[in-house]
Amino acid sequence: MTNEKLGSVDGSDNGMDFSVSDFSDTMGWKSIDWSSIDVWRHAPNGPPKEGTVQTLEFLGGTVPFTTDSAVIADDNDDETTTNIIKEADHHDEGSALLEERSLLRSTLSPWKPSPVEQVMVRDRMVYLKRDDLLRLESSHVSGNKARKFLALNALPSQKFPQAIVSYGGPQSNAMLALAAICHSKNNNPNNGRPQNRPNNNEDKDKLSNDTQGGVPVSSDKKRFVYYTKKIPRYLRKQPSGNLLRALSLGMEVVELSHVEYGKLFGGDHGGSPMAPAGLEAPIPDDSVWIPQGGACSVAIQGAKVLADEIVSYWTQHGRGRPLSVCMPGGTCTTALLLEREIRTLIPVVAADGATASTTTDYNLDIEVVVIPCVGDDAYARRQMLALDLATGGTGRTEDLPKILRPLSKYSTRMNESSSSSSSPSQSNNKGKKTDGYFSFGTPDEFLLDTFTEMKEQDVFVDLLYGAPAWNLLLQHWCAMEHDDSPIAGRQVMYVHSGGLEGISSQLTRYKHA
């Protein structure tokens, strides 16, 4: 039996010609000590000193949400996204706009903290951490994946593995990020200097067995191999969204049946940072396994940087107030590692502040709150406990981030109070589950309401993570401490994880739902 293959965008055969049963017991996977990678090697001023409070640069007012600077954005595919974004830009076309765009570009560097904006949402102040503005060097990976894959992106091309292997859904953000990173190593093998690209437009656009994404195939070509369930016929015939972009960047897709996929990545293997038993590396001893969503120690370095930025900001601006750092979660990797790093960093900052002659308040109360967008609170807890143990944590439930749970049986419409929610049977809601969480990726009218209201607040979110997170978060907006809400009586910082480049394909799904 041979699995179906999906090659490049134009249909050329760049897939892999083997099946699950062909894998031998020889593993051949390469292990990397991610903590040893110098993620600051290209930073102009080097890394910040641990435990010190950084002087951060922030932009005044609201920075327009944009995907224009992201390589992974596609102008033709994101026409809807562009129109949505333009609604937020009410500036003149003169020097003020040019100045603001210049400031915006300055925030795209991974060596500067992502800006924090103060926005009012339903009469409550929110500190919006704009990670959607982050862009990694060369690959231009943005948002949460820029944090997760900071260490992988920082690997020099000469030390980068010959193959990266992962698995997940065909529109995964992590999939696209990994494809972009591998592509950047092929395009910039000489210390970031791009290779000569073809001058002929036809050669640039065409993907064949000899070229992928404009990069000649050779023994030194970095490969990205991605396993997914059988892709729907319409999407396979005409790729779109993240799948289209990842294929154009040279990704090799291996389609598996649901049974084969379950054998490899379900059960005991699912969510493990280790490659499934019996899965042979495509290039023995020079292939690195990255589990679904980057749920492994590769994400620790980025979490350290994010923790330092948040602690530095709140040390300067918190005035002793307790802070809940809220973020959407799939595998909940960033939330888990961020909680651990903040918990480690706060005593260092406090000790440093105790000897400093300054009026800065070093009495910090910062907690991470994860908002499950894939599965429910029990699934999020299992994922984090497993990852915590696998990455050197304690494995204790009390050391995990707080998990935001629905306050009522059903999630509510944005324009209704949480006490007056209607049941799924009373609405045309197809995506609601009886535990109050949403079915991941399923179009839902409540999520569209959330998306619309947040857009009216000049906060643009995607429909897979941002809208479900805010729908649930706003149920807790007026919660009191007796409601057992992790944000009751606390300031809220929301970490914007990005994903705006996928809005167009997401809205298309809603149109046909």
C-alpha positions as CSV (number, residue, x, y, z in Angstrom):
1,M,0.0,0.0,0.0
2,T,1.3,3.4,-0.9
3,N,0.0,6.7,0.5
4,E,-1.2,9.5,-1.7
5,K,1.3,12.3,-2.2
6,L,0.8,16.0,-2.6
7,G,3.6,17.8,-4.3
8,S,4.0,21.4,-5.3
9,V,1.3,23.9,-6.1
10,D,1.4,23.1,-9.9
11,G,1.0,19.4,-9.3
12,S,4.6,18.3,-9.7
13,D,5.5,15.2,-7.7
14,N,7.5,16.4,-4.7
15,G,5.7,14.1,-2.2
16,M,7.2,11.0,-0.5
17,D,6.6,7.5,-1.8
18,F,6.2,5.4,1.2
19,S,3.6,4.2,3.7
20,V,3.4,3.6,7.4
21,S,4.1,-0.1,6.9
22,D,7.4,0.8,5.1
23,F,9.0,2.4,8.2
24,S,11.7,0.4,9.9
25,D,12.5,0.3,13.6
26,T,15.7,2.3,13.0
27,M,15.0,5.8,14.3
28,G,17.9,8.0,13.1
29,W,16.6,11.2,14.6
30,K,18.9,14.1,15.5
31,S,18.6,15.7,18.9
32,I,19.4,19.4,19.4
33,D,20.0,21.1,22.7
34,W,17.8,24.1,22.1
35,S,19.0,25.9,25.2
36,S,22.5,26.1,23.8
37,I,21.5,28.1,20.7
38,D,22.4,31.8,20.7
39,V,19.2,33.4,19.7
40,W,20.8,36.8,20.2
41,R,23.7,36.3,17.8
42,H,22.4,38.9,15.3
43,A,20.9,41.3,17.9
44,P,22.6,44.8,17.6
45,N,23.1,45.1,21.4
46,G,23.2,41.5,22.5
47,P,20.9,39.9,25.0
48,P,19.4,41.8,28.0
49,K,20.9,41.0,31.4
50,E,18.7,38.5,33.2
51,G,16.7,40.0,36.0
52,T,17.1,43.6,34.9
53,V,14.3,45.9,33.9
54,Q,14.5,46.8,30.3
55,T,13.7,50.3,29.0
56,L,11.1,49.4,26.5
57,E,10.0,51.3,23.4
58,F,6.3,51.7,22.9
59,L,4.2,53.3,20.2
60,G,1.6,56.0,21.0
61,G,-2.0,55.3,20.0
62,T,-3.1,52.2,18.2
63,V,-0.8,50.5,15.7
64,P,-2.8,49.4,12.6
65,F,-3.2,45.6,12.3
66,T,-1.5,44.5,9.1
67,T,-0.1,41.5,7.3
68,D,1.6,43.6,4.6
69,S,5.2,43.0,5.8
70,A,4.8,39.2,6.3
71,V,6.3,37.0,3.6
72,I,3.8,34.4,4.5
73,A,0.9,36.6,3.5
74,D,-0.4,36.3,-0.1
75,D,-1.8,39.5,-1.6
76,N,-4.2,37.6,-3.9
77,D,-5.4,35.2,-1.3
78,D,-5.9,37.8,1.4
79,E,-8.0,40.3,-0.4
80,T,-10.7,40.0,2.3
81,T,-8.1,40.4,5.1
82,T,-6.7,43.5,3.4
83,N,-10.2,45.1,3.2
84,I,-10.8,44.4,6.8
85,I,-7.5,45.9,7.8
86,K,-8.0,49.0,5.7
87,E,-11.1,49.7,7.8
88,A,-8.9,50.4,10.8
89,D,-6.6,52.8,9.0
90,H,-8.3,56.2,9.1
91,H,-5.0,58.2,8.9
92,D,-4.2,60.8,6.3
93,E,-1.9,59.9,3.4
94,G,0.6,62.5,4.5
95,S,3.7,62.5,6.7
96,A,1.9,61.3,9.8
97,L,1.0,58.0,8.1
98,L,4.6,57.6,6.8
99,E,6.0,58.2,10.2
100,E,3.7,55.7,11.8
101,R,4.5,53.1,9.2
102,S,8.2,53.7,9.9
103,L,7.6,53.1,13.6
104,L,5.6,50.0,12.8
105,R,8.5,48.6,10.8
106,S,10.8,49.2,13.7
107,T,8.7,46.8,15.8
108,L,9.1,43.9,13.4
109,S,12.6,43.1,14.7
110,P,12.7,40.1,17.0
111,W,15.3,42.0,19.1
112,K,12.8,44.6,20.3
113,P,10.0,43.8,22.7
114,S,6.6,43.7,20.9
115,P,4.7,46.9,21.8
116,V,2.0,47.0,24.5
117,E,-1.2,49.0,23.8
118,Q,-3.9,50.1,26.2
119,V,-7.3,49.5,24.8
120,M,-10.8,49.7,26.3
121,V,-13.0,46.7,25.7
122,R,-16.5,46.9,27.3
123,D,-15.3,49.7,29.6
124,R,-12.4,47.6,30.9
125,M,-8.8,48.4,30.3
126,V,-6.8,45.7,28.4
127,Y,-3.1,45.7,27.9
128,L,-2.7,44.3,24.4
129,K,0.7,42.7,23.9
130,R,1.2,42.9,20.1
131,D,3.1,39.7,19.3
132,D,1.3,39.8,15.9
133,L,3.8,42.5,15.0
134,L,6.8,40.2,15.5
135,R,8.8,39.1,12.5
136,L,11.7,36.7,12.8
137,E,14.8,37.4,10.8
138,S,14.8,36.0,7.2
139,S,11.8,33.7,7.6
140,H,9.5,36.5,8.7
141,V,7.5,34.1,10.9
142,S,5.2,36.1,13.0
143,G,3.0,36.0,16.2
144,N,3.1,33.1,18.6
145,K,5.1,31.0,16.2
146,A,7.8,33.7,16.2
147,R,8.1,32.9,20.0
148,K,7.9,29.2,19.6
149,F,10.4,28.8,16.8
150,L,12.9,31.5,17.8
151,A,15.6,29.0,18.6
152,L,15.0,27.0,15.4
153,N,15.1,30.1,13.3
154,A,18.3,31.2,15.0
155,L,20.2,28.1,13.8
156,P,22.7,29.1,11.1
157,S,22.1,27.4,7.8
158,Q,25.4,25.5,8.1
159,K,24.1,23.8,11.3
160,F,20.5,23.5,10.3
161,P,19.3,19.9,10.0
162,Q,18.7,18.6,6.5
163,A,15.1,17.8,7.3
164,I,12.4,19.0,9.6
165,V,9.5,16.7,10.1
166,S,6.2,17.4,11.8
167,Y,2.5,16.7,11.6
168,G,-1.0,18.3,12.0
169,G,-3.8,19.8,10.0
170,P,-3.5,21.1,6.4
171,Q,-4.1,24.7,7.4
172,S,-1.9,24.7,10.5
173,N,-0.1,27.9,11.5
174,A,2.8,25.9,12.8
175,M,3.1,24.1,9.5
176,L,3.4,27.3,7.6
177,A,5.9,28.7,10.1
178,L,8.2,25.6,9.8
179,A,7.9,25.8,6.0
180,A,9.0,29.4,6.0
181,I,11.9,28.7,8.3
182,C,13.2,25.8,6.1
183,H,12.7,27.9,3.0
184,S,14.7,30.8,4.5
185,K,17.6,28.5,5.2
186,N,17.7,27.5,1.5
187,N,17.4,31.1,0.3
188,N,19.9,32.5,2.8
189,P,22.6,29.9,3.3
190,N,25.5,32.5,3.4
191,N,25.0,34.4,6.6
192,G,21.7,35.9,5.6
193,R,22.8,37.0,2.1
194,P,20.1,35.8,-0.4
195,Q,21.0,33.6,-3.3
196,N,20.6,34.9,-6.8
197,R,17.0,34.4,-7.9
198,P,15.8,33.6,-11.4
199,N,15.1,36.7,-13.5
200,N,12.4,35.0,-15.6
201,N,9.0,35.4,-14.0
202,E,7.9,32.1,-15.3
203,D,10.8,30.4,-13.6
204,K,10.1,32.2,-10.4
205,D,6.5,31.1,-10.2
206,K,6.9,27.5,-11.5
207,L,7.5,24.7,-8.9
208,S,8.8,21.5,-10.4
209,N,11.0,18.6,-9.5
210,D,14.1,20.7,-10.2
211,T,13.1,23.8,-8.2
212,Q,10.9,24.4,-5.2
213,G,10.1,28.0,-4.3
214,G,12.9,29.3,-6.5
215,V,15.5,27.2,-4.8
216,P,17.4,24.6,-6.8
217,V,17.1,21.1,-5.3
218,S,20.4,19.7,-4.1
219,S,21.9,17.5,-1.5
220,D,22.2,20.5,0.7
221,K,18.6,21.6,0.4
222,K,16.7,21.8,3.7
223,R,13.5,19.8,3.5
224,F,10.3,20.1,5.4
225,V,8.2,16.9,5.5
226,Y,4.7,17.2,6.9
227,Y,2.2,14.4,7.7
228,T,-1.5,15.1,7.6
229,K,-4.8,13.3,7.2
230,K,-6.1,12.9,3.7
231,I,-6.7,16.3,2.4
232,P,-10.3,17.1,1.1
233,R,-10.6,16.8,-2.7
234,Y,-11.4,20.5,-3.2
235,L,-8.4,21.6,-1.2
236,R,-6.1,19.1,-2.9
237,K,-7.2,20.2,-6.3
238,Q,-7.0,23.9,-5.5
239,P,-4.8,24.6,-2.5
240,S,-5.5,27.8,-0.6
241,G,-4.6,29.6,2.6
242,N,-1.7,28.2,4.7
243,L,-1.5,25.0,2.6
244,L,-1.0,27.0,-0.6
245,R,1.7,29.2,1.0
246,A,3.5,26.2,2.7
247,L,3.6,24.3,-0.6
248,S,4.9,27.3,-2.4
249,L,7.8,27.4,0.2
250,G,8.7,23.8,-0.7
251,M,6.9,21.7,1.9
252,E,6.6,18.0,1.1
253,V,3.2,16.6,2.2
254,V,2.5,13.0,3.2
255,E,-1.2,12.2,3.3
256,L,-2.3,9.4,5.6
257,S,-5.6,7.7,6.0
258,H,-7.4,8.4,9.3
259,V,-6.4,4.9,10.5
260,E,-2.8,5.3,9.6
261,Y,-2.7,8.8,11.1
262,G,-4.2,7.6,14.3
263,K,-1.7,4.7,14.6
264,L,1.2,7.1,14.2
265,F,0.0,10.2,16.1
266,G,-2.9,9.1,18.2
267,G,-3.0,7.4,21.6
268,D,0.3,7.2,23.4
269,H,2.2,8.9,20.6
270,G,-0.1,11.9,20.3
271,G,1.4,15.1,21.7
272,S,4.7,13.4,22.5
273,P,7.9,15.5,21.9
274,M,9.5,12.3,20.6
275,A,9.0,10.9,17.1
276,P,6.5,8.0,16.9
277,A,8.1,4.6,17.4
278,G,8.9,3.1,14.0
279,L,8.8,6.4,12.1
280,E,12.1,6.5,10.3
281,A,13.9,9.8,9.7
282,P,13.9,10.8,6.0
283,I,17.6,11.7,6.3
284,P,19.2,9.5,9.0
285,D,21.0,11.3,11.8
286,D,20.2,14.7,10.3
287,S,16.4,15.0,10.7
288,V,14.8,16.8,13.5
289,W,11.3,16.0,14.8
290,I,9.0,18.9,15.8
291,P,5.7,17.7,17.3
292,Q,2.4,19.2,16.4
293,G,2.2,22.9,17.2
294,G,5.9,23.0,18.3
295,A,5.0,21.4,21.6
296,C,8.6,20.6,22.8
297,S,11.6,22.3,24.3
298,V,12.3,24.2,21.0
299,A,9.8,26.8,22.4
300,I,11.6,27.4,25.7
301,Q,14.0,30.2,24.4
302,G,11.1,32.2,23.0
303,A,9.1,31.8,26.2
304,K,12.1,33.2,28.2
305,V,12.2,36.3,26.0
306,L,8.5,36.8,26.3
307,A,8.6,36.4,30.1
308,D,11.4,39.0,30.3
309,E,9.4,41.5,28.3
310,I,6.2,41.1,30.3
311,V,8.0,41.2,33.7
312,S,9.9,44.3,32.6
313,Y,6.8,46.1,31.4
314,W,4.8,45.3,34.5
315,T,7.6,46.3,36.8
316,Q,7.6,49.7,35.2
317,H,3.8,50.1,34.8
318,G,2.0,47.7,37.2
319,R,2.1,49.9,40.3
320,G,1.7,46.8,42.5
321,R,-1.5,45.7,40.8
322,P,-2.0,41.9,40.1
323,L,-1.8,41.0,36.4
324,S,-3.4,38.1,34.5
325,V,-1.6,37.4,31.2
326,C,-4.2,35.8,29.0
327,M,-3.5,33.9,25.8
328,P,-5.3,31.4,23.5
329,G,-4.0,27.9,23.6
330,G,-3.9,24.9,21.2
331,T,-1.2,22.7,22.6
332,C,-0.9,25.4,25.4
333,T,2.9,25.2,25.0
334,T,3.6,28.9,25.2
335,A,1.3,29.4,28.2
336,L,3.0,26.5,30.1
337,L,6.5,27.6,29.4
338,L,5.7,31.3,30.0
339,E,4.2,30.6,33.4
340,R,7.4,28.6,34.3
341,E,9.7,31.4,33.1
342,I,7.8,34.2,34.8
343,R,7.7,32.2,38.1
344,T,11.5,31.8,37.8
345,L,12.2,35.4,36.8
346,I,10.1,37.3,39.4
347,P,12.4,36.4,42.4
348,V,15.4,37.5,40.4
349,V,13.8,40.8,39.6
350,A,12.7,41.2,43.2
351,A,16.2,40.5,44.6
352,D,17.7,43.0,42.1
353,G,15.1,45.6,43.1
354,A,15.8,45.1,46.8
355,T,19.3,46.5,46.4
356,A,18.4,49.2,43.9
357,S,17.8,52.8,44.9
358,T,14.7,53.3,42.7
359,T,11.0,54.0,43.1
360,T,10.1,51.2,40.8
361,D,7.7,48.7,42.4
362,Y,9.3,45.2,42.4
363,N,6.4,43.5,44.2
364,L,5.0,41.5,41.3
365,D,1.9,39.3,41.1
366,I,1.8,38.0,37.6
367,E,-0.2,34.8,36.6
368,V,-0.6,33.2,33.2
369,V,-4.2,32.3,32.1
370,V,-4.6,30.0,29.1
371,I,-7.8,30.0,27.1
372,P,-8.4,26.5,25.5
373,C,-9.3,26.8,21.8
374,V,-8.6,23.1,21.0
375,G,-10.5,20.8,23.3
376,D,-11.6,21.7,26.8
377,D,-9.9,22.4,30.1
378,A,-9.2,18.7,30.8
379,Y,-7.5,18.3,27.4
380,A,-5.4,21.5,28.1
381,R,-4.4,20.2,31.5
382,R,-3.3,16.8,30.1
383,Q,-1.3,18.5,27.3
384,M,0.5,20.8,29.7
385,L,1.3,18.2,32.3
386,A,2.8,15.9,29.7
387,L,4.8,18.7,28.2
388,D,5.9,20.0,31.6
389,L,7.4,16.6,32.5
390,A,9.0,16.2,29.1
391,T,10.7,19.6,29.3
392,G,12.1,19.3,32.9
393,G,9.2,20.6,34.9
394,T,7.7,19.3,38.1
395,G,4.6,17.7,36.6
396,R,2.5,19.2,39.4
397,T,-0.9,20.6,38.6
398,E,-0.4,23.6,40.9
399,D,2.5,24.7,38.8
400,L,0.5,25.0,35.6
401,P,-1.1,28.2,34.3
402,K,-4.7,29.0,35.3
403,I,-7.2,27.6,32.7
404,L,-10.1,29.8,31.8
405,R,-13.4,27.9,31.8
406,P,-16.9,28.9,30.7
407,L,-18.9,30.6,33.4
408,S,-22.2,29.3,32.0
409,K,-23.2,26.0,30.4
410,Y,-23.0,27.5,26.9
411,S,-20.8,30.2,25.4
412,T,-22.7,33.4,24.8
413,R,-23.3,35.8,22.0
414,M,-21.2,38.9,22.3
415,N,-24.2,41.2,22.5
416,E,-25.9,39.2,25.2
417,S,-25.0,38.7,28.9
418,S,-23.6,35.4,30.0
419,S,-26.7,34.8,32.1
420,S,-29.0,34.9,29.1
421,S,-27.2,32.5,26.7
422,S,-29.3,30.3,24.5
423,S,-28.7,26.6,24.1
424,P,-27.3,25.2,20.8
425,S,-30.7,23.7,20.0
426,Q,-32.2,27.2,20.1
427,S,-29.7,28.7,17.7
428,N,-28.3,27.6,14.4
429,N,-25.0,27.1,16.1
430,K,-23.1,24.0,14.7
431,G,-19.8,24.4,16.6
432,K,-20.8,24.6,20.2
433,K,-20.1,21.7,22.5
434,T,-22.1,21.0,25.6
435,D,-19.1,21.9,27.9
436,G,-19.2,25.5,26.7
437,Y,-16.1,25.3,24.5
438,F,-16.1,25.5,20.7
439,S,-15.3,22.7,18.3
440,F,-12.0,23.8,16.8
441,G,-12.2,25.1,13.2
442,T,-16.0,24.7,13.0
443,P,-17.8,27.8,11.7
444,D,-19.9,29.3,14.5
445,E,-22.2,32.3,14.5
446,F,-21.1,33.2,18.1
447,L,-17.5,33.4,16.9
448,L,-18.5,35.6,14.0
449,D,-20.2,37.9,16.5
450,T,-17.0,38.0,18.6
451,F,-14.9,38.7,15.5
452,T,-17.2,41.6,14.5
453,E,-17.3,43.2,18.0
454,M,-13.6,43.0,18.5
455,K,-13.1,44.5,15.0
456,E,-15.3,47.4,16.1
457,Q,-13.0,47.9,19.1
458,D,-10.0,48.1,16.6
459,V,-8.8,44.8,17.8
460,F,-8.5,42.3,14.9
461,V,-8.4,38.6,15.7
462,D,-8.5,35.4,13.7
463,L,-11.5,33.0,13.9
464,L,-9.6,29.9,15.0
465,Y,-7.9,31.2,18.2
466,G,-8.6,34.9,18.8
467,A,-12.4,34.8,18.5
468,P,-12.9,31.7,20.7
469,A,-10.5,33.2,23.2
470,W,-12.3,36.5,23.4
471,N,-15.7,34.9,23.4
472,L,-14.8,33.0,26.5
473,L,-12.8,35.8,28.1
474,L,-15.7,38.2,27.9
475,Q,-17.9,35.8,29.9
476,H,-15.5,36.7,32.8
477,W,-15.5,40.4,32.1
478,C,-17.7,41.4,35.0
479,A,-16.9,38.4,37.2
480,M,-16.4,38.9,40.9
481,E,-13.9,37.0,43.0
482,H,-16.6,34.7,44.3
483,D,-17.2,33.5,40.7
484,D,-13.9,31.7,40.8
485,S,-12.6,33.6,37.8
486,P,-8.8,33.9,37.3
487,I,-9.2,37.5,36.1
488,A,-11.5,38.7,38.8
489,G,-10.0,41.8,40.6
490,R,-6.9,41.7,38.3
491,Q,-5.6,43.6,35.4
492,V,-5.7,41.8,32.1
493,M,-2.9,41.6,29.5
494,Y,-3.9,39.8,26.3
495,V,-1.0,38.3,24.2
496,H,-2.1,38.7,20.6
497,S,-0.8,35.5,18.9
498,G,-1.2,36.7,15.3
499,G,-2.7,34.5,12.6
500,L,-4.3,37.4,10.8
501,E,-3.0,36.1,7.5
502,G,-5.5,33.2,7.7
503,I,-8.6,35.4,8.0
504,S,-9.4,35.3,4.3
505,S,-9.6,31.5,4.1
506,Q,-11.5,31.3,7.4
507,L,-14.1,33.8,6.2
508,T,-14.5,31.7,3.1
509,R,-15.4,28.7,5.2
510,Y,-18.0,30.7,6.9
511,K,-19.4,31.8,3.6
512,H,-19.9,28.1,2.6
513,A,-20.9,26.7,6.0
